[in-house]
Amino acid sequence: MSDIKNLNDDTFEEHIKNNPLVVVDFWADWCAPCQMFASIFEDFANDNQEVSCVKVNIDEAHKTAEKYNVLSIPTIAIFKDGLLVDQQTGAIPKKLLQENLNKNK
């Protein structure tokens, strides 16, 4: 079972700096596509336990969402060594999420 952490403005930067590869799901409670994507992200996280998979609720982390230009949700971002290396908007299929991760490892 995966251990998906929920991060906020106070914890985000430290987490991406302290983990070599992080996949972030920017989401919100009121977002229907985000709710649909939640099970896909959970399944992805279970298959990729060597990677830190986290969720950021944009309503609770305005500064982080703004810093990374999250204008639509869900937005999936991949950070490698603390730097943003990939960003995709929309409830993407698990296969595409895995391809994006593989090309950025």
MMTF fields as JSON, N, C-alpha, C and O atoms, coordinates in Angstrom:
{
  "mmtfVersion": "1.0.0",
  "mmtfProducer": "UNKNOWN",
  "numBonds": 419,
  "numAtoms": 420,
  "numGroups": 105,
  "numChains": 1,
  "numModels": 1,
  "chainsPerModel": [1],
  "groupsPerChain": [105],
  "chainIdList": ["A"],
  "bondAtomList": [4, 2, 8, 6, 12, 10, 16, 14, 20, 18, 24, 22, 28, 26, 32, 30, 36, 34, 40, 38, 44, 42, 48, 46, 52, 50, 56, 54, 60, 58, 64, 62, 68, 66, 72, 70, 76, 74, 80, 78, 84, 82, 88, 86, 92, 90, 96, 94, 100, 98, 104, 102, 108, 106, 112, 110, 116, 114, 120, 118, 124, 122, 128, 126, 132, 130, 136, 134, 140, 138, 144, 142, 148, 146, 152, 150, 156, 154, 160, 158, 164, 162, 168, 166, 172, 170, 176, 174, 180, 178, 184, 182, 188, 186, 192, 190, 196, 194, 200, 198, 204, 202, 208, 206, 212, 210, 216, 214, 220, 218, 224, 222, 228, 226, 232, 230, 236, 234, 240, 238, 244, 242, 248, 246, 252, 250, 256, 254, 260, 258, 264, 262, 268, 266, 272, 270, 276, 274, 280, 278, 284, 282, 288, 286, 292, 290, 296, 294, 300, 298, 304, 302, 308, 306, 312, 310, 316, 314, 320, 318, 324, 322, 328, 326, 332, 330, 336, 334, 340, 338, 344, 342, 348, 346, 352, 350, 356, 354, 360, 358, 364, 362, 368, 366, 372, 370, 376, 374, 380, 378, 384, 382, 388, 386, 392, 390, 396, 394, 400, 398, 404, 402, 408, 406, 412, 410, 416, 414],
  "bondOrderList": [1, 1, 1, 1, 1, 1, 1, 1, 1, 1, 1, 1, 1, 1, 1, 1, 1, 1, 1, 1, 1, 1, 1, 1, 1, 1, 1, 1, 1, 1, 1, 1, 1, 1, 1, 1, 1, 1, 1, 1, 1, 1, 1, 1, 1, 1, 1, 1, 1, 1, 1, 1, 1, 1, 1, 1, 1, 1, 1, 1, 1, 1, 1, 1, 1, 1, 1, 1, 1, 1, 1, 1, 1, 1, 1, 1, 1, 1, 1, 1, 1, 1, 1, 1, 1, 1, 1, 1, 1, 1, 1, 1, 1, 1, 1, 1, 1, 1, 1, 1, 1, 1, 1, 1],
  "groupList": [{"groupName": "MET", "atomNameList": ["N", "CA", "C", "O"], "elementList": ["N", "C", "C", "O"], "formalChargeList": [0, 0, 0, 0], "bondAtomList": [1, 0, 2, 1, 3, 2], "bondOrderList": [1, 1, 2], "singleLetterCode": "M", "chemCompType": "L-PEPTIDE LINKING"}, {"groupName": "SER", "atomNameList": ["N", "CA", "C", "O"], "elementList": ["N", "C", "C", "O"], "formalChargeList": [0, 0, 0, 0], "bondAtomList": [1, 0, 2, 1, 3, 2], "bondOrderList": [1, 1, 2], "singleLetterCode": "S", "chemCompType": "L-PEPTIDE LINKING"}, {"groupName": "ASP", "atomNameList": ["N", "CA", "C", "O"], "elementList": ["N", "C", "C", "O"], "formalChargeList": [0, 0, 0, 0], "bondAtomList": [1, 0, 2, 1, 3, 2], "bondOrderList": [1, 1, 2], "singleLetterCode": "D", "chemCompType": "L-PEPTIDE LINKING"}, {"groupName": "ILE", "atomNameList": ["N", "CA", "C", "O"], "elementList": ["N", "C", "C", "O"], "formalChargeList": [0, 0, 0, 0], "bondAtomList": [1, 0, 2, 1, 3, 2], "bondOrderList": [1, 1, 2], "singleLetterCode": "I", "chemCompType": "L-PEPTIDE LINKING"}, {"groupName": "LYS", "atomNameList": ["N", "CA", "C", "O"], "elementList": ["N", "C", "C", "O"], "formalChargeList": [0, 0, 0, 0], "bondAtomList": [1, 0, 2, 1, 3, 2], "bondOrderList": [1, 1, 2], "singleLetterCode": "K", "chemCompType": "L-PEPTIDE LINKING"}, {"groupName": "ASN", "atomNameList": ["N", "CA", "C", "O"], "elementList": ["N", "C", "C", "O"], "formalChargeList": [0, 0, 0, 0], "bondAtomList": [1, 0, 2, 1, 3, 2], "bondOrderList": [1, 1, 2], "singleLetterCode": "N", "chemCompType": "L-PEPTIDE LINKING"}, {"groupName": "LEU", "atomNameList": ["N", "CA", "C", "O"], "elementList": ["N", "C", "C", "O"], "formalChargeList": [0, 0, 0, 0], "bondAtomList": [1, 0, 2, 1, 3, 2], "bondOrderList": [1, 1, 2], "singleLetterCode": "L", "chemCompType": "L-PEPTIDE LINKING"}, {"groupName": "THR", "atomNameList": ["N", "CA", "C", "O"], "elementList": ["N", "C", "C", "O"], "formalChargeList": [0, 0, 0, 0], "bondAtomList": [1, 0, 2, 1, 3, 2], "bondOrderList": [1, 1, 2], "singleLetterCode": "T", "chemCompType": "L-PEPTIDE LINKING"}, {"groupName": "PHE", "atomNameList": ["N", "CA", "C", "O"], "elementList": ["N", "C", "C", "O"], "formalChargeList": [0, 0, 0, 0], "bondAtomList": [1, 0, 2, 1, 3, 2], "bondOrderList": [1, 1, 2], "singleLetterCode": "F", "chemCompType": "L-PEPTIDE LINKING"}, {"groupName": "GLU", "atomNameList": ["N", "CA", "C", "O"], "elementList": ["N", "C", "C", "O"], "formalChargeList": [0, 0, 0, 0], "bondAtomList": [1, 0, 2, 1, 3, 2], "bondOrderList": [1, 1, 2], "singleLetterCode": "E", "chemCompType": "L-PEPTIDE LINKING"}, {"groupName": "HIS", "atomNameList": ["N", "CA", "C", "O"], "elementList": ["N", "C", "C", "O"], "formalChargeList": [0, 0, 0, 0], "bondAtomList": [1, 0, 2, 1, 3, 2], "bondOrderList": [1, 1, 2], "singleLetterCode": "H", "chemCompType": "L-PEPTIDE LINKING"}, {"groupName": "PRO", "atomNameList": ["N", "CA", "C", "O"], "elementList": ["N", "C", "C", "O"], "formalChargeList": [0, 0, 0, 0], "bondAtomList": [1, 0, 2, 1, 3, 2], "bondOrderList": [1, 1, 2], "singleLetterCode": "P", "chemCompType": "L-PEPTIDE LINKING"}, {"groupName": "VAL", "atomNameList": ["N", "CA", "C", "O"], "elementList": ["N", "C", "C", "O"], "formalChargeList": [0, 0, 0, 0], "bondAtomList": [1, 0, 2, 1, 3, 2], "bondOrderList": [1, 1, 2], "singleLetterCode": "V", "chemCompType": "L-PEPTIDE LINKING"}, {"groupName": "TRP", "atomNameList": ["N", "CA", "C", "O"], "elementList": ["N", "C", "C", "O"], "formalChargeList": [0, 0, 0, 0], "bondAtomList": [1, 0, 2, 1, 3, 2], "bondOrderList": [1, 1, 2], "singleLetterCode": "W", "chemCompType": "L-PEPTIDE LINKING"}, {"groupName": "ALA", "atomNameList": ["N", "CA", "C", "O"], "elementList": ["N", "C", "C", "O"], "formalChargeList": [0, 0, 0, 0], "bondAtomList": [1, 0, 2, 1, 3, 2], "bondOrderList": [1, 1, 2], "singleLetterCode": "A", "chemCompType": "L-PEPTIDE LINKING"}, {"groupName": "CYS", "atomNameList": ["N", "CA", "C", "O"], "elementList": ["N", "C", "C", "O"], "formalChargeList": [0, 0, 0, 0], "bondAtomList": [1, 0, 2, 1, 3, 2], "bondOrderList": [1, 1, 2], "singleLetterCode": "C", "chemCompType": "L-PEPTIDE LINKING"}, {"groupName": "GLN", "atomNameList": ["N", "CA", "C", "O"], "elementList": ["N", "C", "C", "O"], "formalChargeList": [0, 0, 0, 0], "bondAtomList": [1, 0, 2, 1, 3, 2], "bondOrderList": [1, 1, 2], "singleLetterCode": "Q", "chemCompType": "L-PEPTIDE LINKING"}, {"groupName": "TYR", "atomNameList": ["N", "CA", "C", "O"], "elementList": ["N", "C", "C", "O"], "formalChargeList": [0, 0, 0, 0], "bondAtomList": [1, 0, 2, 1, 3, 2], "bondOrderList": [1, 1, 2], "singleLetterCode": "Y", "chemCompType": "L-PEPTIDE LINKING"}, {"groupName": "GLY", "atomNameList": ["N", "CA", "C", "O"], "elementList": ["N", "C", "C", "O"], "formalChargeList": [0, 0, 0, 0], "bondAtomList": [1, 0, 2, 1, 3, 2], "bondOrderList": [1, 1, 2], "singleLetterCode": "G", "chemCompType": "PEPTIDE LINKING"}],
  "groupTypeList": [0, 1, 2, 3, 4, 5, 6, 5, 2, 2, 7, 8, 9, 9, 10, 3, 4, 5, 5, 11, 6, 12, 12, 12, 2, 8, 13, 14, 2, 13, 15, 14, 11, 15, 16, 0, 8, 14, 1, 3, 8, 9, 2, 8, 14, 5, 2, 5, 16, 9, 12, 1, 15, 12, 4, 12, 5, 3, 2, 9, 14, 10, 4, 7, 14, 9, 4, 17, 5, 12, 6, 1, 3, 11, 7, 3, 14, 3, 8, 4, 2, 18, 6, 6, 12, 2, 16, 16, 7, 18, 14, 3, 11, 4, 4, 6, 6, 16, 9, 5, 6, 5, 4, 5, 4],
  "groupIdList": [1, 2, 3, 4, 5, 6, 7, 8, 9, 10, 11, 12, 13, 14, 15, 16, 17, 18, 19, 20, 21, 22, 23, 24, 25, 26, 27, 28, 29, 30, 31, 32, 33, 34, 35, 36, 37, 38, 39, 40, 41, 42, 43, 44, 45, 46, 47, 48, 49, 50, 51, 52, 53, 54, 55, 56, 57, 58, 59, 60, 61, 62, 63, 64, 65, 66, 67, 68, 69, 70, 71, 72, 73, 74, 75, 76, 77, 78, 79, 80, 81, 82, 83, 84, 85, 86, 87, 88, 89, 90, 91, 92, 93, 94, 95, 96, 97, 98, 99, 100, 101, 102, 103, 104, 105],
  "secStructList": [7, 7, 7, 7, 3, 3, 3, 7, 6, 6, 6, 2, 2, 2, 2, 2, 2, 2, 1, 1, 3, 3, 3, 3, 3, 3, 3, 7, 6, 6, 7, 2, 2, 2, 2, 2, 2, 2, 2, 2, 2, 2, 2, 2, 2, 2, 2, 7, 6, 6, 1, 3, 3, 3, 3, 3, 3, 6, 6, 6, 7, 2, 2, 2, 2, 2, 2, 6, 6, 7, 7, 1, 1, 1, 3, 3, 3, 3, 3, 3, 6, 6, 3, 3, 3, 3, 3, 3, 3, 1, 7, 7, 7, 2, 2, 2, 2, 2, 2, 2, 2, 2, 2, 6, 7],
  "xCoordList": [0.843, 0.0, 0.888, 1.88, 0.523, 1.338, 1.117, 0.122, 2.062, 1.97, 1.99, 3.023, 0.846, 0.75, 0.619, -0.321, 1.577, 1.565, 0.778, 0.748, 0.153, -0.502, 0.412, 0.744, 0.815, 1.726, 1.005, -0.053, 1.598, 1.037, 2.174, 3.318, 1.85, 2.87, 4.056, 5.179, 3.824, 4.899, 5.802, 6.956, 5.303, 6.056, 6.533, 7.389, 6.004, 6.263, 7.734, 8.337, 8.31, 9.68, 10.682, 11.567, 10.543, 11.461, 11.33, 12.33, 10.101, 9.884, 10.524, 11.186, 10.336, 10.911, 12.43, 13.098, 12.98, 14.436, 15.034, 16.172, 14.285, 14.801, 14.483, 14.861, 13.793, 13.461, 13.904, 13.551, 14.671, 15.239, 14.2, 14.424, 13.076, 12.055, 10.683, 10.329, 9.91, 8.608, 7.563, 7.768, 6.444, 5.308, 4.205, 3.799, 3.726, 2.761, 1.429, 1.373, 0.359, -1.001, -1.566, -1.915, -1.653, -2.31, -3.803, -4.223, -4.611, -6.032, -6.834, -6.272, -8.171, -9.055, -10.272, -10.659, -10.867, -12.048, -13.213, -13.938, -13.401, -14.557, -14.38, -15.304, -13.232, -12.894, -13.288, -12.664, -14.318, -14.776, -13.694, -13.494, -12.989, -11.911, -10.82, -10.217, -10.574, -9.588, -10.04, -9.236, -11.321, -11.865, -11.742, -11.422, -11.998, -11.861, -10.398, -10.114, -9.487, -8.062, -7.457, -6.414, -8.093, -7.533, -7.212, -6.154, -8.098, -7.847, -6.726, -5.974, -6.611, -5.518, -4.184, -3.22, -4.145, -2.909, -2.535, -1.36, -3.526, -3.286, -2.696, -1.737, -3.264, -2.779, -1.351, -0.497, -1.109, 0.226, 1.228, 2.327, 0.844, 1.731, 2.05, 3.182, 1.067, 1.293, 2.298, 3.081, 2.283, 3.203, 4.594, 5.539, 4.728, 5.996, 6.394, 6.58, 6.524, 6.783, 8.185, 8.461, 9.069, 10.412, 10.403, 11.403, 9.268, 9.104, 8.205, 7.276, 8.479, 7.608, 6.413, 6.572, 5.226, 3.994, 3.236, 2.947, 2.915, 2.279, 1.099, 0.989, 0.223, -0.914, -0.824, -0.408, -1.225, -1.26, -2.641, -3.01, -3.395, -4.706, -4.482, -3.992, -4.841, -4.534, -5.275, -4.833, -6.395, -7.123, -6.383, -6.619, -5.493, -4.718, -3.261, -2.487, -2.893, -1.502, -1.469, -0.929, -2.055, -2.139, -0.77, -0.579, 0.172, 1.496, 2.22, 2.844, 2.138, 2.801, 2.161, 2.865, 0.829, 0.129, 0.493, 0.712, 0.554, 0.902, 2.348, 2.63, 3.255, 4.672, 4.901, 5.755, 4.135, 4.324, 3.262, 3.038, 2.608, 1.65, 0.565, 0.229, 0.022, -1.084, -2.36, -2.906, -2.822, -3.977, -5.225, -6.343, -5.049, -6.152, -5.794, -4.619, -6.815, -6.567, -7.425, -8.483, -6.995, -5.729, -4.533, -4.618, -3.448, -2.162, -1.188, -1.087, -0.477, 0.51, 1.895, 2.182, 2.738, 4.081, 5.107, 4.886, 6.223, 7.32, 8.533, 8.954, 9.079, 10.266, 11.415, 11.274, 12.555, 13.76, 14.845, 15.156, 15.407, 16.445, 16.0, 16.788, 14.725, 14.194, 13.733, 13.228, 13.901, 13.531, 12.334, 12.22, 11.454, 10.304, 10.805, 11.422, 10.542, 11.013, 9.87, 10.1, 8.638, 7.497, 6.216, 6.086, 5.273, 3.987, 2.911, 3.067, 1.822, 0.711, -0.597, -0.789, -1.49, -2.789, -3.85, -3.859, -4.739, -5.856, -5.725, -4.653, -6.846, -6.885, -6.33, -7.076, -5.029, -4.36, -4.426, -4.537, -4.358, -4.347, -3.066, -2.026, -3.162, -2.015, -0.835, 0.313, -1.107, -0.037, 0.77, 1.999, 0.089, 0.781, 1.562, 2.673, 0.997, 1.699, 2.972, 4.022, 2.877, 4.058, 5.104, 6.298, 4.669, 5.608, 6.318, 7.526, 5.574, 6.186, 7.22, 8.29, 6.889, 7.846, 9.083, 10.205, 8.892, 10.025, 10.984, 12.196, 10.472, 11.363, 12.106, 13.056, 11.68, 12.315, 13.1, 13.57, 13.249, 13.999, 15.472, 16.265],
  "yCoordList": [-1.182, 0.0, 1.245, 1.314, 2.203, 3.414, 4.318, 4.207, 5.202, 6.176, 7.564, 8.234, 7.993, 9.292, 10.36, 10.35, 11.273, 12.351, 13.542, 13.778, 14.275, 15.531, 16.659, 16.775, 17.492, 18.585, 19.925, 20.035, 20.941, 22.286, 23.283, 22.891, 24.562, 25.593, 25.477, 25.818, 25.006, 24.907, 23.69, 23.706, 22.649, 21.395, 21.053, 20.183, 21.713, 21.318, 21.43, 20.446, 22.624, 22.848, 21.911, 21.363, 21.733, 20.841, 19.41, 18.71, 18.979, 17.607, 17.382, 16.366, 18.317, 18.085, 18.193, 17.594, 18.945, 19.033, 17.789, 17.429, 17.125, 15.971, 14.625, 13.582, 14.634, 13.391, 13.53, 14.507, 12.567, 12.71, 12.749, 13.398, 12.067, 12.023, 12.089, 11.232, 13.133, 13.358, 13.574, 14.365, 12.864, 13.067, 13.717, 13.197, 14.873, 15.677, 15.716, 15.959, 15.475, 15.642, 16.908, 16.911, 17.996, 19.216, 19.034, 18.724, 19.223, 18.904, 19.807, 20.656, 19.606, 20.287, 19.404, 18.6, 19.567, 18.769, 18.941, 17.983, 20.127, 20.454, 20.067, 20.245, 19.549, 19.253, 17.813, 16.864, 17.651, 16.309, 15.511, 14.342, 16.086, 15.324, 14.896, 13.835, 15.724, 15.373, 14.134, 13.252, 14.079, 12.924, 11.662, 10.592, 11.789, 10.642, 10.193, 8.996, 11.146, 10.845, 10.252, 9.601, 10.466, 10.023, 8.535, 8.142, 7.702, 6.253, 5.882, 4.941, 6.609, 6.376, 6.698, 5.942, 7.833, 8.249, 7.265, 6.948, 6.787, 5.804, 4.518, 3.963, 4.06, 2.86, 3.07, 2.194, 4.236, 4.591, 4.589, 4.048, 5.192, 5.252, 3.858, 3.594, 2.965, 1.584, 0.878, 0.055, 1.195, 0.57, 1.205, 0.631, 2.368, 3.117, 3.553, 4.742, 2.594, 2.922, 3.467, 3.988, 3.352, 3.918, 5.427, 6.107, 5.942, 7.36, 7.971, 7.321, 9.205, 9.897, 10.477, 11.377, 9.955, 10.448, 11.247, 10.747, 12.502, 13.393, 14.114, 14.213, 14.612, 15.404, 16.786, 16.937, 17.797, 19.168, 19.735, 19.898, 20.03, 20.636, 22.131, 22.844, 22.597, 23.988, 24.996, 26.137, 24.592, 25.49, 25.691, 26.671, 24.767, 24.848, 25.222, 25.399, 25.339, 25.636, 26.613, 26.308, 27.785, 28.798, 29.206, 29.324, 29.42, 29.9, 28.874, 29.234, 27.613, 26.554, 26.426, 26.327, 26.427, 26.325, 27.504, 27.331, 28.68, 29.87, 29.8, 30.134, 29.372, 29.297, 28.396, 28.683, 27.307, 26.355, 26.502, 25.581, 27.672, 28.011, 26.968, 26.615, 26.48, 25.532, 26.345, 26.924, 26.375, 27.174, 26.319, 26.827, 25.047, 24.089, 22.844, 22.529, 22.14, 20.915, 19.788, 20.045, 18.551, 18.18, 18.552, 18.546, 18.866, 19.046, 18.084, 18.024, 17.337, 16.378, 16.937, 17.273, 17.029, 17.57, 16.553, 15.847, 16.495, 15.614, 16.483, 17.315, 16.27, 16.989, 16.011, 14.946, 16.383, 15.568, 16.442, 17.519, 15.968, 16.706, 18.137, 19.076, 18.293, 19.584, 20.49, 21.583, 20.048, 20.881, 20.293, 19.077, 21.164, 20.739, 20.287, 21.069, 19.023, 18.493, 18.114, 17.904, 18.023, 17.656, 18.133, 18.069, 18.61, 19.034, 18.761, 19.095, 18.154, 17.77, 18.137, 17.844, 18.776, 19.149, 18.174, 17.768, 17.805, 16.93, 15.573, 15.178, 14.871, 13.524, 12.555, 11.957, 12.417, 11.613, 10.129, 9.765, 9.271, 7.826, 7.413, 8.058, 6.347, 5.835, 5.54, 5.793, 5.011, 4.675, 5.924, 5.872, 7.04, 8.282, 8.818, 9.322, 8.715, 9.131, 8.311, 8.853, 7.009, 6.14, 6.496, 6.519, 6.773, 7.17, 8.468, 8.595, 9.432, 10.705, 10.489, 11.099, 9.625, 9.324, 8.641, 9.021, 7.642, 6.888, 7.758, 7.555, 8.727, 9.576, 10.595, 11.226, 10.758, 11.736, 11.119, 11.842, 9.815, 9.142, 9.426, 8.949],
  "zCoordList": [0.0, 0.0, 0.0, 0.725, -0.805, -0.907, 0.297, 1.014, 0.491, 1.565, 0.93, 0.92, 0.4, -0.25, 0.833, 1.628, 0.844, 1.827, 1.278, 0.07, 2.171, 1.823, 2.271, 3.451, 1.312, 1.611, 1.519, 0.901, 2.147, 2.094, 1.86, 1.627, 1.924, 1.681, 2.632, 2.26, 3.842, 4.833, 4.633, 5.061, 3.998, 3.898, 2.491, 2.333, 1.472, 0.085, -0.317, -0.746, -0.178, -0.659, 0.018, -0.639, 1.31, 2.02, 1.499, 1.339, 1.236, 0.76, -0.608, -0.818, -1.541, -2.871, -2.859, -3.701, -1.921, -1.81, -1.172, -1.474, -0.292, 0.444, -0.197, 0.337, -1.335, -2.041, -3.487, -4.148, -3.992, -5.328, -6.453, -7.475, -6.28, -7.327, -6.658, -5.848, -7.016, -6.395, -7.488, -8.409, -7.375, -8.275, -7.447, -6.408, -7.932, -7.185, -7.914, -9.12, -7.17, -7.668, -7.028, -5.847, -7.821, -7.363, -7.596, -8.711, -6.553, -6.631, -5.686, -4.994, -5.673, -4.72, -4.468, -5.315, -3.289, -2.918, -3.879, -4.147, -4.392, -5.225, -6.69, -7.483, -7.061, -8.458, -8.815, -8.34, -9.648, -10.04, -10.775, -10.446, -11.751, -12.4, -11.406, -11.56, -10.393, -9.36, -8.591, -8.288, -8.284, -7.565, -8.41, -7.893, -9.715, -10.618, -10.706, -10.762, -10.718, -10.862, -9.592, -9.653, -8.449, -7.161, -7.149, -6.659, -7.675, -7.673, -8.646, -8.392, -9.749, -10.702, -10.031, -10.145, -9.328, -8.655, -7.548, -7.367, -6.817, -5.756, -6.35, -5.812, -7.44, -8.121, -8.635, -8.498, -9.223, -9.706, -8.546, -8.668, -7.436, -6.269, -5.745, -5.337, -5.752, -5.317, -6.21, -5.736, -7.512, -8.458, -8.442, -8.984, -7.835, -7.866, -6.462, -6.203, -5.566, -4.169, -3.918, -2.837, -4.899, -4.76, -5.002, -4.77, -5.47, -5.761, -4.685, -4.207, -4.31, -3.364, -4.127, -4.952, -3.845, -4.465, -3.415, -2.327, -3.753, -2.792, -3.429, -4.651, -2.566, -3.013, -2.383, -1.234, -3.162, -2.671, -2.985, -4.148, -1.934, -2.097, -2.345, -1.469, -3.536, -3.896, -3.022, -2.888, -2.427, -1.53, -0.213, 0.493, 0.113, 1.348, 1.097, 2.038, -0.174, -0.534, -1.714, -2.777, -1.501, -2.563, -3.096, -4.306, -2.195, -2.603, -3.472, -4.471, -3.099, -3.872, -5.244, -6.249, -5.298, -6.585, -7.488, -8.687, -6.913, -7.689, -8.176, -9.326, -7.315, -7.677, -8.891, -9.73, -8.979, -10.073, -11.161, -11.946, -11.201, -12.259, -12.453, -13.584, -11.361, -11.431, -11.641, -10.702, -12.894, -13.255, -13.432, -13.336, -13.684, -13.828, -13.04, -12.85, -12.586, -11.823, -12.368, -12.943, -12.2, -11.583, -12.465, -13.693, -11.82, -12.487, -11.827, -10.602, -12.653, -12.167, -12.498, -13.646, -11.486, -11.669, -11.179, -10.195, -11.881, -11.491, -11.17, -11.973, -9.983, -9.534, -9.397, -8.795, -9.962, -9.844, -9.225, -9.732, -8.136, -7.415, -7.11, -7.217, -6.728, -6.32, -7.443, -7.189, -8.696, -9.839, -10.582, -10.733, -11.038, -11.839, -13.21, -13.932, -13.572, -14.854, -15.792, -16.983, -15.275, -16.121, -15.445, -14.223, -16.254, -15.711, -16.744, -17.918, -16.307, -17.192, -16.502, -15.322, -17.24, -16.686, -17.168, -18.331, -16.262, -16.602, -15.943, -15.485, -15.909, -15.335, -16.377, -17.152, -16.378, -17.395, -17.048, -15.877, -18.07, -17.8, -17.074, -17.203, -16.327, -15.571, -16.492, -16.127, -17.675, -18.624, -18.996, -19.053, -19.249, -19.593, -18.396, -18.555, -17.227, -16.011, -15.831, -15.487, -16.063, -15.946, -17.002, -16.703, -18.233, -19.3, -18.924, -19.125, -18.381, -17.979, -16.871, -16.878, -15.933, -14.873, -15.434, -15.1, -16.279, -16.824, -17.605, -17.529, -18.357, -19.151, -18.284, -18.748, -17.031, -16.155, -15.006, -14.127, -14.995, -13.915, -14.043, -13.232]
}
